[in-house]
Amino acid sequence: AIVGMTGYGESAPADKLFPFFGFTAENIVAKAHKVLGVKGA
């Protein structure tokens, strides 16, 4: 599985851009659970 971006050229501090593009611990864990088929997570 890949967690990546669909855009390019945004300019802002990383703490603003990471959540904007979905790069949060919660989102990464949710994607991993989906790929692994974890139920109830």
Distance bins in CASP14 RR format, pairs under 12 A and 6 or more apart:
PFRMAT RR
TARGET T0000
AUTHOR 0000-0000-0000
RMODE 2
METHOD distances of the structure
MODEL  1
1 28 0 0 0 0 0 1 0 0 0 0 0
1 30 0 0 0 0 0 1 0 0 0 0 0
1 31 1 0 0 1 0 0 0 0 0 0 0
1 32 1 0 0 1 0 0 0 0 0 0 0
1 33 0 0 0 0 0 1 0 0 0 0 0
1 34 0 0 0 0 1 0 0 0 0 0 0
1 35 1 0 1 0 0 0 0 0 0 0 0
1 36 0 0 0 0 1 0 0 0 0 0 0
1 37 0 0 0 0 0 1 0 0 0 0 0
2 28 0 0 0 0 0 1 0 0 0 0 0
2 31 0 0 0 0 1 0 0 0 0 0 0
2 32 0 0 0 0 0 1 0 0 0 0 0
2 35 0 0 0 0 1 0 0 0 0 0 0
3 18 0 0 0 0 0 1 0 0 0 0 0
3 21 0 0 0 0 1 0 0 0 0 0 0
3 22 1 0 0 1 0 0 0 0 0 0 0
3 23 1 0 0 1 0 0 0 0 0 0 0
3 24 0 0 0 0 0 1 0 0 0 0 0
3 25 0 0 0 0 0 1 0 0 0 0 0
3 27 1 0 0 1 0 0 0 0 0 0 0
3 28 1 0 1 0 0 0 0 0 0 0 0
3 29 0 0 0 0 0 1 0 0 0 0 0
3 30 0 0 0 0 0 1 0 0 0 0 0
3 31 1 0 1 0 0 0 0 0 0 0 0
3 32 0 0 0 0 1 0 0 0 0 0 0
3 34 0 0 0 0 0 1 0 0 0 0 0
3 35 0 0 0 0 1 0 0 0 0 0 0
4 18 0 0 0 0 0 1 0 0 0 0 0
4 21 1 0 0 1 0 0 0 0 0 0 0
4 22 0 0 0 0 1 0 0 0 0 0 0
4 23 0 0 0 0 1 0 0 0 0 0 0
4 27 0 0 0 0 0 1 0 0 0 0 0
4 28 0 0 0 0 0 1 0 0 0 0 0
4 31 0 0 0 0 1 0 0 0 0 0 0
5 17 0 0 0 0 1 0 0 0 0 0 0
5 18 0 0 0 0 0 1 0 0 0 0 0
5 20 0 0 0 0 1 0 0 0 0 0 0
5 21 1 0 1 0 0 0 0 0 0 0 0
5 22 0 0 0 0 1 0 0 0 0 0 0
5 23 0 0 0 0 1 0 0 0 0 0 0
6 20 0 0 0 0 0 1 0 0 0 0 0
6 21 0 0 0 0 1 0 0 0 0 0 0
6 22 0 0 0 0 0 1 0 0 0 0 0
7 17 0 0 0 0 0 1 0 0 0 0 0
7 20 0 0 0 0 0 1 0 0 0 0 0
7 21 1 0 0 1 0 0 0 0 0 0 0
7 22 0 0 0 0 0 1 0 0 0 0 0
8 17 0 0 0 0 0 1 0 0 0 0 0
8 21 0 0 0 0 0 1 0 0 0 0 0
9 17 0 0 0 0 1 0 0 0 0 0 0
9 20 0 0 0 0 0 1 0 0 0 0 0
9 21 0 0 0 0 0 1 0 0 0 0 0
10 16 0 0 0 0 1 0 0 0 0 0 0
10 17 1 0 1 0 0 0 0 0 0 0 0
10 18 0 0 0 0 0 1 0 0 0 0 0
10 20 1 0 0 1 0 0 0 0 0 0 0
10 21 1 0 0 1 0 0 0 0 0 0 0
11 17 0 0 0 0 1 0 0 0 0 0 0
11 20 0 0 0 0 0 1 0 0 0 0 0
12 18 0 0 0 0 1 0 0 0 0 0 0
12 19 0 0 0 0 0 1 0 0 0 0 0
12 20 1 0 0 1 0 0 0 0 0 0 0
12 21 0 0 0 0 0 1 0 0 0 0 0
13 19 0 0 0 0 0 1 0 0 0 0 0
13 20 0 0 0 0 0 1 0 0 0 0 0
14 20 0 0 0 0 0 1 0 0 0 0 0
14 21 0 0 0 0 0 1 0 0 0 0 0
14 23 0 0 0 0 1 0 0 0 0 0 0
15 23 0 0 0 0 0 1 0 0 0 0 0
15 24 0 0 0 0 0 1 0 0 0 0 0
16 22 0 0 0 0 0 1 0 0 0 0 0
16 23 0 0 0 0 0 1 0 0 0 0 0
17 23 1 0 0 1 0 0 0 0 0 0 0
17 24 0 0 0 0 0 1 0 0 0 0 0
18 24 1 0 0 1 0 0 0 0 0 0 0
18 25 0 0 0 0 0 1 0 0 0 0 0
18 26 0 0 0 0 0 1 0 0 0 0 0
18 27 0 0 0 0 1 0 0 0 0 0 0
18 28 0 0 0 0 0 1 0 0 0 0 0
19 25 0 0 0 0 0 1 0 0 0 0 0
19 26 0 0 0 0 1 0 0 0 0 0 0
19 27 0 0 0 0 1 0 0 0 0 0 0
19 28 0 0 0 0 0 1 0 0 0 0 0
20 27 0 0 0 0 0 1 0 0 0 0 0
21 27 0 0 0 0 1 0 0 0 0 0 0
21 28 0 0 0 0 0 1 0 0 0 0 0
22 28 0 0 0 0 1 0 0 0 0 0 0
22 29 0 0 0 0 0 1 0 0 0 0 0
22 30 0 0 0 0 0 1 0 0 0 0 0
22 31 0 0 0 0 1 0 0 0 0 0 0
23 31 0 0 0 0 0 1 0 0 0 0 0
24 30 0 0 0 0 1 0 0 0 0 0 0
24 31 0 0 0 0 0 1 0 0 0 0 0
25 31 0 0 0 0 0 1 0 0 0 0 0
25 32 0 0 0 0 0 1 0 0 0 0 0
26 32 0 0 0 0 0 1 0 0 0 0 0
26 33 0 0 0 0 0 1 0 0 0 0 0
26 41 0 0 0 0 0 1 0 0 0 0 0
27 33 0 0 0 0 0 1 0 0 0 0 0
27 34 0 0 0 0 0 1 0 0 0 0 0
28 34 0 0 0 0 0 1 0 0 0 0 0
28 35 0 0 0 0 0 1 0 0 0 0 0
29 35 0 0 0 0 0 1 0 0 0 0 0
29 36 0 0 0 0 0 1 0 0 0 0 0
29 38 0 0 0 0 1 0 0 0 0 0 0
29 41 1 0 0 1 0 0 0 0 0 0 0
30 36 0 0 0 0 0 1 0 0 0 0 0
30 37 0 0 0 0 0 1 0 0 0 0 0
30 38 0 0 0 0 1 0 0 0 0 0 0
30 40 0 0 0 0 0 1 0 0 0 0 0
30 41 1 0 0 1 0 0 0 0 0 0 0
31 37 0 0 0 0 0 1 0 0 0 0 0
31 38 0 0 0 0 0 1 0 0 0 0 0
31 41 0 0 0 0 0 1 0 0 0 0 0
32 38 1 0 0 1 0 0 0 0 0 0 0
32 41 0 0 0 0 1 0 0 0 0 0 0
33 39 0 0 0 0 1 0 0 0 0 0 0
33 40 0 0 0 0 1 0 0 0 0 0 0
33 41 1 0 1 0 0 0 0 0 0 0 0
34 40 0 0 0 0 0 1 0 0 0 0 0
34 41 0 0 0 0 1 0 0 0 0 0 0
35 41 0 0 0 0 0 1 0 0 0 0 0
END
